[in-house]
């Protein structure tokens, strides 16, 4: 749906090289990491802003990628949200964790949904909490497309963990909505989306409100599946996240 070309990945890697190593003790920028799970090495990325102070707890975002960024290379998942951060780093004073949605054992098959990769996400968070000063009261979740679905799903499953969530062109069901009545939510969708109909965000909004909660939804007229550029580059999402604590 949103295929990432090899040249784009190379461009990101070059940008990462220039972005990192502001400190000899704790590198800043986009840092390549690995974690062992079930005898397998899984690659992921941590973004550390220039403003990071290891003595002060820092708000943290977990980002869940979409179908086009699934894989095992460890970098592809950075592309969309990472590009927004590179353009306006001052808007994102967060540690940001980029787990990568893994393919099934057979890469020709659909990747497992994010809710089936929950263990990996939590393991990366736990490892990051050991390595960085993460503010557990200001932990946020966002993602696009399949990652938007994952944001709804994992946000509901761990409603006591996240201070706010921001699903982009995602979808879920009424049962999930019922678990999010106390969660601050800002959802985004394009009304011309041919991959995930905009009604999927609108129905989540209705279900949450019917259950007694609230849900902010921004709909972009004439925008297709790529509503993430507007959400991450044009909105004050980082500022909105910081208004919420758990």
N, C-alpha and C positions, 0 to 999 in steps of 0.2 A: 504493500500500500504506500509506503514511503521509503523506497529502497535507497540505501546509503552507498555511494560509489567509493571505490578504493581510494581514489584521489582525494576525496573529502576527508577520509580517515587520515591519510598522510598529512593533509593540511592541519588537522587537529593536533596530530602528534608534534608537528613543527611548532604550533602555537603553544602546546604544553611545554615544550623545551624552553621557550622564551619566557613562559609564565612562571615557572617553578624556581625553587632554590633561592628565595628571598632571605632565608635564614639557614645558616650552616647546621643548626640543631634540628629544626623542624621545617622541612620543605613546604613551600607554599605552592598553590596552583593545583593542577590536576595530577594526582599521584596514582600510579599503577600499583595495585595490591593483589595479593592472593590469599586464599583461605582453603584449608583442607577440609573436605567433607566426604565421608564415606570412602576414604582412600583416593579421592579425586581432588586435583587442584583446580579451584575455580578462581577466575580472574575478575576483578572489579576495580572501580576507581573511587578515590576520595578527593573531593575538592576542598582545599584549605585556603581561605581568603588571606590577603595580606594583613588584615586587621586581627588575625587570630593571636590571642594571648593565652599561653598554656596555663596561666594562673587564674583565668576567668572562664566560667562556664559559657559556652557558645551555643546559640540556637542551631538546630540541625534539621536538614531536610533529607528525606529519602525519596529518590526519584525512580519511578518504574517505567521502563521503556516499552515501546510498541512492537508490533510484529516485525517491522523492517529492520529492527536493531537487535533482534535475538541472535544468539550465537555463543561462541566460547572464546572469541578473540580478546575480550576484555576492554575494548575501546568504542566499539560501534554504538553502544548505548548512551555515550556522552553527547553525541552529535547535536540533537535538537535543543535540549535544555542547556548543554554546555556552550553552544553558540550564543545563546541569549546572555549567559553569564559573561562570556568574553567581551561582548559588545558593551555591557553596562555592569562591570563588577561591583560598583558602589551600591547597586540596587540589591545585591545578594550577599549581605554580611552573615553568611551561614557556613558551617561545615555542611557539605552536601555528599551524600552517599549514592553511588551509582552501581547497584547490583545489575547484572546482566541476565535477562531471562534466558534460560538454557533451552537448547533444543532437546527433543526426546532422543532416545538412544538411536532412533532412525531419523536422521536430519530431514528426510523427505516428508515426514509427518509433521502435523501441527505441533508447535511447542506446547508444553503443559501450561495451563493457566497460572497466573501469579499466585492464586490461593494454594496451589499445589507446590509452590516454590517458597512458601512462607518460611520454612525452616532455614533456608539459605539467607533470606532477608534478615531474619532475626539474628542469625549467627554473625553476619557482617556488622550489624548494629552493635552486638555485644563486643566484638573485636575492636570496633572503632571506639567504643566507650573506654576500653583499656588503653588505647593509644592516644586519645585526645580528650580534652576537657569538654565534654558534651553536657549541655543543659537539658536534663531529662524532663523539665517542666515545659520546654519549648522545642518539642519534637514534632515535625510536620511531615505530611505525606502528599505527594503529587505524582502524576503520571499521565501519559497520553495514549489514546486508542486502547489497545489491550492493557496498557499500563493505567489508563483511565479506569477501566474495569477493575484492575487490581487495586487501584486507590479506593474505590467504593468497597470492594470485598475485604481488603486487609484493614481498612479503616473501621469497618463494622466488626470484624473479628477481634481487633485490638483497640476497641473504643476507649479503653482506659490508658492507652499508651500515647496516643497522638493528641496534640493540643488543637489541631485543625487539619483539614484535608482540602485538596484542590484537584478534583478529577477533570481531565480535559478530553473531550469527545469520547467519554466512556459510557458504560451501561451497567445495570445490575437489576435486582428484582425487588419485589415488595418486602420480602422478608429481610433483605439487607437494609432497605430503607428504614424499617422499624427499629433497627439497632443503632441508628445514627441520629436519633431525635435530639440528643444533647451535644452533638458534635458541630462545631462551627464549620461550615462548608461553603466553598465558592467553586461552582462548576462552570465550565466553558464549553461552547459548542458552536459550530457553524450551521446555519439553517439550510445550506446547500450540500451538506455532508452526504455522500452517496455510499460511504462505507459503514458508518454508524449513524442511523437516523437521529436527527435532533430531538425527536420525540422521546428518545431513551433518556435524555437528561431532563426533559420536561416532566416525564412521568415520575422520575425519582424525586423531583421537587414536589410534585403533588402528593406522593405517598408520604414523604417526610412531614409535610405540613399537615396532612390528614392525621398523622400519628402524634401531632403536637409539637413538632420541631420546626426548624427554619432552615432554609437553603437558599443562598444567593446564587443566581444563575445569570451568566452573561451569554447572550446569543448574538453571533456576528452575522448580519444580513449578507447574503451572497457569498459567504465563505464556505468552502468545501471541507474536506477532512482535516486539512491543515489549519486548525484553529489554535494550535500550540504556539505559532510564531506571535500571534496577537496576544495570547494569554501571557506568555513569558517575556515578551519584548516590550509590549505596549502598556500592560496593566501594572499597577503597583502591588503585585501579588506578594512580594517579599515584605513590604510594609504592612500589608494586611495580615500576613502570618504573625508578625511580631506583636500584633494587638491581642494575641490569644496565648494564654498559658493554661497548663493543665493543673 
